[in-house]
């Protein structure tokens, strides 16, 4: 998303928004002194930055993801041994395989 904006608009965008693709911070690029405008892009190298999302949106989504992670650990703890913390060591696995 390469939209030209004035310096105050660019600063406000950088403060309030994050990249919609990777949720990383935004930076000001390509300042045009003749038109006194800038392009705001993602600070991550090679990120397409197709748009912006508010910092609050990212905070909410990250909180939801942590809740989903906690639920997944509860549901999968019987099926995935390392979630319970009782995963077998390399030595134990090799012994079971006959080495």
BALOBA-1460 file (C-alpha; in Angstrom, 3 decimals):
// residues 99
<rec num="1" residu="x" x="0.000" y="0.000" z="0.000"/>
<rec num="2" residu="x" x="1.948" y="2.980" z="-1.257"/>
<rec num="3" residu="x" x="-0.205" y="5.981" z="-0.495"/>
<rec num="4" residu="x" x="1.398" y="9.405" z="-0.312"/>
<rec num="5" residu="x" x="0.518" y="11.442" z="2.760"/>
<rec num="6" residu="x" x="1.610" y="14.610" z="4.462"/>
<rec num="7" residu="x" x="4.144" y="14.495" z="7.291"/>
<rec num="8" residu="x" x="1.519" y="14.840" z="10.078"/>
<rec num="9" residu="x" x="-0.640" y="12.149" z="8.475"/>
<rec num="10" residu="x" x="2.388" y="9.872" z="8.138"/>
<rec num="11" residu="x" x="3.365" y="10.364" z="11.784"/>
<rec num="12" residu="x" x="-0.194" y="9.713" z="12.947"/>
<rec num="13" residu="x" x="-0.393" y="6.563" z="10.801"/>
<rec num="14" residu="x" x="2.935" y="5.283" z="12.164"/>
<rec num="15" residu="x" x="1.753" y="5.847" z="15.752"/>
<rec num="16" residu="x" x="-1.719" y="4.308" z="15.398"/>
<rec num="17" residu="x" x="-1.324" y="1.498" z="12.891"/>
<rec num="18" residu="x" x="0.714" y="-1.621" z="12.119"/>
<rec num="19" residu="x" x="1.264" y="-3.582" z="8.907"/>
<rec num="20" residu="x" x="-1.789" y="-5.694" z="8.064"/>
<rec num="21" residu="x" x="0.356" y="-8.529" z="6.702"/>
<rec num="22" residu="x" x="2.939" y="-9.107" z="9.436"/>
<rec num="23" residu="x" x="1.742" y="-6.801" z="12.251"/>
<rec num="24" residu="x" x="5.153" y="-5.125" z="12.396"/>
<rec num="25" residu="x" x="5.743" y="-1.401" z="12.887"/>
<rec num="26" residu="x" x="5.423" y="1.062" z="10.038"/>
<rec num="27" residu="x" x="8.085" y="3.507" z="8.869"/>
<rec num="28" residu="x" x="8.189" y="6.552" z="6.671"/>
<rec num="29" residu="x" x="9.861" y="6.045" z="3.292"/>
<rec num="30" residu="x" x="10.447" y="8.093" z="0.187"/>
<rec num="31" residu="x" x="10.017" y="11.628" z="1.458"/>
<rec num="32" residu="x" x="9.300" y="13.943" z="-1.467"/>
<rec num="33" residu="x" x="10.530" y="17.394" z="-0.458"/>
<rec num="34" residu="x" x="8.928" y="19.110" z="-3.457"/>
<rec num="35" residu="x" x="5.430" y="17.854" z="-2.630"/>
<rec num="36" residu="x" x="6.213" y="17.498" z="1.095"/>
<rec num="37" residu="x" x="4.698" y="14.029" z="1.232"/>
<rec num="38" residu="x" x="5.893" y="10.610" z="2.345"/>
<rec num="39" residu="x" x="5.054" y="6.981" z="1.742"/>
<rec num="40" residu="x" x="4.413" y="4.850" z="4.846"/>
<rec num="41" residu="x" x="5.411" y="1.185" z="4.594"/>
<rec num="42" residu="x" x="6.160" y="-1.783" z="6.791"/>
<rec num="43" residu="x" x="9.551" y="-1.784" z="8.471"/>
<rec num="44" residu="x" x="10.013" y="-5.495" z="7.658"/>
<rec num="45" residu="x" x="12.183" y="-5.988" z="4.609"/>
<rec num="46" residu="x" x="10.357" y="-7.496" z="1.585"/>
<rec num="47" residu="x" x="6.938" y="-7.326" z="3.269"/>
<rec num="48" residu="x" x="4.220" y="-6.418" z="0.760"/>
<rec num="49" residu="x" x="2.310" y="-4.299" z="3.310"/>
<rec num="50" residu="x" x="-1.106" y="-4.440" z="1.669"/>
<rec num="51" residu="x" x="-2.609" y="-2.161" z="4.275"/>
<rec num="52" residu="x" x="-2.739" y="-1.125" z="7.902"/>
<rec num="53" residu="x" x="-4.533" y="-2.369" z="11.012"/>
<rec num="54" residu="x" x="-4.887" y="-0.571" z="14.305"/>
<rec num="55" residu="x" x="-2.588" y="-1.433" z="17.171"/>
<rec num="56" residu="x" x="-5.682" y="-2.240" z="19.248"/>
<rec num="57" residu="x" x="-6.865" y="-4.803" z="16.679"/>
<rec num="58" residu="x" x="-3.494" y="-6.570" z="16.892"/>
<rec num="59" residu="x" x="-3.607" y="-6.571" z="20.706"/>
<rec num="60" residu="x" x="-7.083" y="-8.144" z="20.660"/>
<rec num="61" residu="x" x="-6.107" y="-10.791" z="18.097"/>
<rec num="62" residu="x" x="-2.950" y="-11.691" z="20.043"/>
<rec num="63" residu="x" x="-4.976" y="-12.076" z="23.243"/>
<rec num="64" residu="x" x="-7.453" y="-14.309" z="21.404"/>
<rec num="65" residu="x" x="-4.570" y="-16.382" z="20.049"/>
<rec num="66" residu="x" x="-3.195" y="-16.920" z="23.546"/>
<rec num="67" residu="x" x="-6.625" y="-18.153" z="24.624"/>
<rec num="68" residu="x" x="-6.755" y="-20.502" z="21.635"/>
<rec num="69" residu="x" x="-3.296" y="-21.805" z="22.528"/>
<rec num="70" residu="x" x="-4.358" y="-22.533" z="26.111"/>
<rec num="71" residu="x" x="-7.458" y="-24.380" z="24.864"/>
<rec num="72" residu="x" x="-5.436" y="-26.390" z="22.347"/>
<rec num="73" residu="x" x="-3.002" y="-27.462" z="25.053"/>
<rec num="74" residu="x" x="-5.875" y="-28.699" z="27.208"/>
<rec num="75" residu="x" x="-7.554" y="-30.587" z="24.362"/>
<rec num="76" residu="x" x="-4.356" y="-32.085" z="22.949"/>
<rec num="77" residu="x" x="-2.455" y="-32.886" z="26.154"/>
<rec num="78" residu="x" x="-3.397" y="-36.584" z="25.995"/>
<rec num="79" residu="x" x="-2.545" y="-36.923" z="22.311"/>
<rec num="80" residu="x" x="0.745" y="-34.998" z="22.296"/>
<rec num="81" residu="x" x="3.142" y="-36.079" z="25.065"/>
<rec num="82" residu="x" x="5.446" y="-33.061" z="24.945"/>
<rec num="83" residu="x" x="2.561" y="-30.772" z="25.919"/>
<rec num="84" residu="x" x="2.426" y="-32.512" z="29.320"/>
<rec num="85" residu="x" x="6.167" y="-32.210" z="29.621"/>
<rec num="86" residu="x" x="6.783" y="-35.956" z="29.753"/>
<rec num="87" residu="x" x="8.359" y="-36.375" z="26.340"/>
<rec num="88" residu="x" x="10.902" y="-39.151" z="26.030"/>
<rec num="89" residu="x" x="14.559" y="-38.355" z="25.806"/>
<rec num="90" residu="x" x="16.683" y="-39.265" z="22.819"/>
<rec num="91" residu="x" x="18.270" y="-42.072" z="24.816"/>
<rec num="92" residu="x" x="14.879" y="-43.542" z="25.722"/>
<rec num="93" residu="x" x="13.681" y="-43.412" z="22.113"/>
<rec num="94" residu="x" x="16.849" y="-45.072" z="20.814"/>
<rec num="95" residu="x" x="16.561" y="-47.805" z="23.465"/>
<rec num="96" residu="x" x="12.957" y="-48.521" z="22.404"/>
<rec num="97" residu="x" x="14.140" y="-48.786" z="18.800"/>
<rec num="98" residu="x" x="16.764" y="-51.326" z="19.830"/>
<rec num="99" residu="x" x="19.907" y="-49.208" z="19.675"/>
